[in-house]
């Protein structure tokens, strides 16, 4: 799954990313994060991979980091190895919080299902009469607990976040998440896009003690972007992400056993969505 990289030792592979540590003791504070072309849905890694997906995600994450006024995990101390140029990131090791910082500006996905059942999202009471894909009165922070490997992440209340990481850290994560979401929403709007929801991950930088933004940021894998023109026409389900894959799987697999191989046309359509989002953002916004 992970490739060999001279001078680096592979230490971990998630569903879509591979991590490496330097064999140089002087670089023990750094980690190499490689975004693969693998695609996952319903907690399974699927075949085949999406061509150039890793490069799309890395390009977009770095583009956002350059425009967000928040400390991030990237390091310019050494160059990315040639073997993973374009999809690798040299990053500072952070003491990560076990929280996925989800921010929603519009209601869809799992949030819509909870709202239909209870009128809430992660325990937050919302106004009556909202429609699928509708804009919320203001963005809301709906965190999730990052479960141990092999278990499902769990939506939790802000009170639970306080119990897990303390009130000061919980408040800081909520404020930072909404700050970044609002700034990203402004930039996306310039490209004719709506940022419906996203998730961030933060950690403490041991060198500075600062809360620092890590992982991927505002990519098709971590966010739901819509065309503003399509949304204005009343279209709510055509997002710039792997929803094409999820929809096809839901129609062609009962989530028992091994998932089927993705058809060539689904792979191509998904790659086109990723490429279009990168193009629209990076070409429309300076």
C-alpha positions, 0 to 999 in steps of 0.5 A: 500500500505505502511506497518505500522512500529513501531516508524515511520509515513508513509508520502508519497507513490510514484509509487514504494517507500514509505517514513516515518518520525520518531516519535522521534523529535530528528530524524526529520532530517532523513527519512526512504525510503522503496523500494517496489516490485511495478513496474510501466510503462507508468505512471501506477503501475502494478499488480502483483509486481515483487518479491524481486525487492525492495531488489534488488534496495536497495542492488544495490544502497548501493553497488554503494554508497560505490564505488562513490566518491560523498556525498550521503544521507545515514545515519548510525545514526540508524538502518533500522527497522526490518520490512523493512530490506533489502529494507529500507534506513535511509537517511538524508533529503535533499533540493532536486533540481527539476531536473532529471540529465539524462546522456546518453552515448549511444542513445536509448529510447526517445533520439533516437526518438528526434534524428530521428526527429531533429538530437538532444537530449534535444536540443543538436545537435548530429553528423549525421549517428548515429544508434539506440544503438550507442555510443555517441562521449562523454556522454551528460547531458540531464536534465528533469524537475521534474513535480508536482505529476500527471504531466509528467516530461519534458526534458529541456535544460541546459539553462532552468536548469540555470533559475530554480536553478542558474548557479553555481548549474546547472554546479555542477549538470552537472559535478557531473552527468557526473563524476558519470556516467563515474566512473560507466561506468568503473565499469560496463565494468569490469562486461561485461556490458555497462551503456547506460544511467541513471538518478540521483537526487541531493539535498543540505544537510542542515547540510553541504551545500553540493550537495548530491546524493539522491534517488536510484542510477544506478539501473535497474529502473533508468538506462539502462544496456546492455550486452557488448557481446550482444552489440558487436553482434549488439543486442541493445534492451535486457536491464537489466531492466523492458523493458520486462514489457514495451514491453508486455504492448505496445503489449497488452494495448492501454494505455486507462483505467486500464492496464491488469495484467502482466502474470506470465512469464513476472513477472518471466522474469523481476525478473530474469533480476533484479537478474542477474544484481545485481549478475553480478555487485556485484560478478564481481567487488570488 
